[in-house]
Amino acid sequence: MRGKTAEDLKLLELLDPVSEAAGYAIVRLRLMGGNERRKLQIMAERPSDGDMNVEDCARLSRAISEVMDAADPITGEYVLEVSSPGIDRPLTRLEDFTAYEGYEVRLELDRLAEGRKRFRGVLVGLEGDQVAIDLEGEAETALIPFAWITEAKLVLNDELMKRGAESRAARLATEQQTSD
C-alpha cells in the first residue's frame, strides 16, 4: 500500500534507505501522471513522533533530489512533492493500524468480502496480519487480511482533529522549551 504500481515499489526500494538515513520514514509514495509531466508524491514522517514540519519536508526533499538526480530512475520530467501524511492520513503499514486504534477508518479492498469492497468503522487494532475493525451495525468485529487492503485512510472527524491539536500543542511546547 505504500506504493501502488511496480514503478512505485522500485522507487521505494531506492528511496527508503535515503529517507531512513535522513531520519524519516516514507508513509506513501505515488508517481502520478502521464508521460508529459509527472508528479512524484512522497508522504513521510519522523518515526520518533510521527511529525513532519516544513523544514523536515525541505530536508528530505533535498536528500531525495540528490539520489534521484544521480540514479535518474524516472523517464522524462517530473515534479517532486514531499509532504506530511496529514491529519486524515493514509494507513499503509501494519504498525499504523495499531497506532490509530480507536479512530474511524475507511478501507478499500482488492476483492469482495461480505459482498463489498469498501468498509468504514472504528479501528480495533491487529490480530496477527489481520486488521480488526468494528463496523457500524455489526455485532462482531470484522477481521480483514492486511494483504487485501488497497487503501486505508483515517476519517476526519472531531476526535481526530482533537488528537491533531493535542499533538501540535505538545510539539510547540517542546520546541519552546528547547529554544529557551
Summary of the structure (lengths in Angstrom):
residues: 180
radius of gyration: 17.9
end to end distance: 41.4
largest distance: 57.8
contacts: 509
relative contact order: 0.13
helix: 37%
strand: 35%
